[in-house]
Amino acid sequence: MRIRSLLAGTTALASLAGAAVTFLWQGITYLQSSSWPKLSVATALRWLDGRSWALLARDWPEAYRTLDGIPLSLALLGLAAVAYVVAKLGAD
């Protein structure tokens, strides 16, 4: 139980920091270029492994459009919230 709450807490903090860094990077880029850069879950998945993600974009266009519409910073905040709940449940 202790390892699960430690891992979940670390995941929550890392996801929260990732969301903040993503949003700050987008804000700084906006201030420099006057255009808001689009970072979505699909963008992050393409960075992680382009070969399998390229197949998903062609095979499952609805899933691709859905993941492309979810901002990366909001997805990271959601992951942080879920990890926080898991950490709290594991602490009891």
C-alpha positions as CSV (number, residue, x, y, z in Angstrom):
1,M,0.0,0.0,0.0
2,R,2.8,2.4,0.8
3,I,4.5,1.9,-2.5
4,R,1.3,2.5,-4.4
5,S,0.6,5.8,-2.6
6,L,4.2,6.9,-3.1
7,L,4.1,6.1,-6.8
8,A,0.7,7.8,-7.2
9,G,1.8,10.9,-5.3
10,T,4.9,11.1,-7.5
11,T,2.8,10.7,-10.6
12,A,0.4,13.5,-9.4
13,L,3.3,15.9,-8.7
14,A,5.0,15.1,-12.0
15,S,1.7,15.5,-14.0
16,L,0.9,18.8,-12.2
17,A,4.4,20.1,-13.0
18,G,4.1,18.9,-16.6
19,A,0.8,20.7,-17.0
20,A,2.3,23.9,-15.6
21,V,5.3,23.7,-17.9
22,T,3.1,23.0,-20.9
23,F,0.8,25.9,-20.2
24,L,3.8,28.3,-19.4
25,W,5.6,27.2,-22.6
26,Q,2.4,27.9,-24.6
27,G,2.0,31.3,-22.9
28,I,5.6,32.3,-23.6
29,T,5.3,31.2,-27.2
30,Y,2.1,33.2,-27.5
31,L,3.7,36.3,-26.2
32,Q,6.6,36.0,-28.6
33,S,4.7,35.1,-31.8
34,S,1.1,36.2,-31.1
35,S,-0.2,32.7,-32.0
36,W,-1.2,30.1,-29.5
37,P,0.6,26.8,-30.2
38,K,-1.7,23.8,-30.2
39,L,-0.5,20.9,-27.9
40,S,-2.9,18.1,-27.6
41,V,-2.8,14.5,-26.4
42,A,-2.4,13.4,-30.0
43,T,0.7,15.7,-30.3
44,A,2.3,14.0,-27.3
45,L,1.5,10.5,-28.6
46,R,3.1,11.4,-31.9
47,W,6.3,12.6,-30.1
48,L,6.4,9.4,-28.0
49,D,6.2,6.8,-30.9
50,G,5.4,8.1,-34.3
51,R,5.2,4.7,-36.1
52,S,2.3,3.2,-34.2
53,W,0.5,6.5,-33.8
54,A,0.6,7.1,-37.6
55,L,-1.3,3.8,-37.9
56,L,-3.8,4.8,-35.4
57,A,-4.5,8.1,-37.2
58,R,-5.4,6.2,-40.3
59,D,-7.2,3.2,-38.7
60,W,-9.2,5.0,-36.1
61,P,-9.9,8.6,-37.3
62,E,-12.6,9.2,-34.6
63,A,-10.2,8.4,-31.8
64,Y,-7.5,10.6,-33.4
65,R,-9.9,13.5,-33.7
66,T,-10.9,13.1,-30.1
67,L,-7.4,12.9,-28.8
68,D,-6.4,15.8,-31.0
69,G,-9.1,18.0,-29.4
70,I,-8.0,17.4,-25.8
71,P,-5.4,20.0,-24.7
72,L,-2.3,18.4,-23.2
73,S,-2.3,20.6,-20.2
74,L,-5.9,19.6,-19.2
75,A,-5.1,15.9,-19.8
76,L,-2.1,16.2,-17.4
77,L,-4.3,18.0,-14.8
78,G,-6.8,15.2,-15.1
79,L,-4.0,12.6,-14.6
80,A,-2.8,14.5,-11.6
81,A,-6.2,14.5,-10.1
82,V,-6.7,10.7,-10.6
83,A,-3.2,10.0,-9.2
84,Y,-4.0,12.2,-6.2
85,V,-7.2,10.3,-5.4
86,V,-5.3,7.0,-5.8
87,A,-2.6,8.3,-3.4
88,K,-5.2,9.3,-0.8
89,L,-7.0,6.0,-1.1
90,G,-3.7,4.1,-0.7
91,A,-2.7,6.1,2.4
92,D,-5.7,4.9,4.3
